[in-house]
Amino acid sequence: MGDVCPRLRFLRRLEVILITGATGFIGGRLLSVLLSKNQFCRTLSRTQMQIGNGVVADLADQAALSAACAGIATVFHCAGYAHAFSSLSEDDAALHWQVNFEGTRNLVEAAGQAGVRCFVFLSSVKAMAEPGEACADEDFPGVPDTAYGQSKRAAEAAVLAAGQRYGMHVVNLRLSMVYGAGGRGNLERMGRLVKSGWFPPLPETGNHRSLVHVDDVVSAMRLVAEDDRASGKTYIIAGQEAPSGRGLFDALRSVQGLVPCGWSLPTPVLRLAAGIGDVLETLLRRRLPLDTEVADRLLGSAWYSPARIEQQLGWRAKVSLVDGLSEMLQR
């Protein structure tokens, strides 16, 4: 069966949905959308929320997870620990595994045992090997080389296994970079720095950076939860546009009413500054705004194809880059 009929969609609005990470960027946006449609929601977080039927619990607390999943029809698992840089302390690496893998495994097991119908897991394109300059799809070969990516990849496998074991409708969504108003990610920081004049004009390298607006992520989450064809699948979620680093810089200037910048910082100069950042990080023992890894992200590609979900389910990102950046910066 494809998309659910109107009658079944109405009945599902009477069901209770559990959202983890509802205090976060994506989970909070999802909760707002569902509440606006009079959907019954329960939230699971480590701190008490002012809206929704909240449960305060940790993903390591199996008894609390079992109680939270009781009477739930659909789980949207948005909670996680995000730090995708490769240079991490042992504590950070362990936290990735504990939260992203063990926490997800605990939750999906609790969901299966409670008879939950549907479980949607927010993974990341970082669960894949780095594609270099290629445009990667879900079948791109290789394995992730960061603790974050490895934990997400292992969590995906746990979700799919639980789906088979319990006959549960499960879906993994590999998100590209997510942005929008209320986000606190790299693109939001870049926008503020561009406006203040502190972000260097990047050289045009012809790279591609996939990104997706948070509203499009929410629409994909709701679709895969309702469409039976999505069960047992893993989908990349990315927007239609994959601009270069320079393209993002120019777009961020444009939507903030700044005049076009007619020059760019030469790549060797940017690389030199990044190398200095590496040295300072070693001396200061903390991350700085610019190092070699950051420069690689600004100048290199992270390009991913959403063709599978477009072709199988008809989903397509609707928010344009210009509209999305404008919404992100309207605060």
Stockholm file with secondary structure:
# STOCKHOLM 1.0

chainA/1-331         MGDVCPRLRFLRRLEVILITGATGFIGGRLLSVLLSKNQFCRTLSRTQMQIGNGVVADLADQAALSAACAGIATVFHCAGYAHAFSSLSEDDAALHWQVNFEGTRNLVEAAGQAGVRCFVFLSSVKAMAEPGEACADEDFPGVPDTAYGQSKRAAEAAVLAAGQRYGMHVVNLRLSMVYGAGGRGNLERMGRLVKSGWFPPLPETGNHRSLVHVDDVVSAMRLVAEDDRASGKTYIIAGQEAPSGRGLFDALRSVQGLVPCGWSLPTPVLRLAAGIGDVLETLLRRRLPLDTEVADRLLGSAWYSPARIEQQLGWRAKVSLVDGLSEMLQR
#=GR chainA/1-331 SS CCSCCHHHHHHHHTSEEEEESTTSHHHHHHHHHHHHTTCEEEEEESSCCSSSEEEECCTTCHHHHHHHHTTCSEEEECCCCCCCCSCCCHHHHHHHIIIIIIIHHHHHHHHHHTTCSEEEEEEEGGGSCCCTTSEECTTCCSCCCSHHHHHHHHHHHHHHHHHHHHTCEEEEEEECEEECTTCCSHHHHHHHHHHHTCSCCCCCCCCCBCEEEHHHHHHHHHHHHHCGGGTTEEEEECCSCCCCHHHHHHHHHHHTTCCCCCCCCCHHHHHHHHHHHHHHHHHHTSCCSCCHHHHHHHHSCBEECCHHHHHHHCCCCCCCHHHHHHHHHCC
#=GC SS_cons         CCSCCHHHHHHHHTSEEEEESTTSHHHHHHHHHHHHTTCEEEEEESSCCSSSEEEECCTTCHHHHHHHHTTCSEEEECCCCCCCCSCCCHHHHHHHIIIIIIIHHHHHHHHHHTTCSEEEEEEEGGGSCCCTTSEECTTCCSCCCSHHHHHHHHHHHHHHHHHHHHTCEEEEEEECEEECTTCCSHHHHHHHHHHHTCSCCCCCCCCCBCEEEHHHHHHHHHHHHHCGGGTTEEEEECCSCCCCHHHHHHHHHHHTTCCCCCCCCCHHHHHHHHHHHHHHHHHHTSCCSCCHHHHHHHHSCBEECCHHHHHHHCCCCCCCHHHHHHHHHCC
//
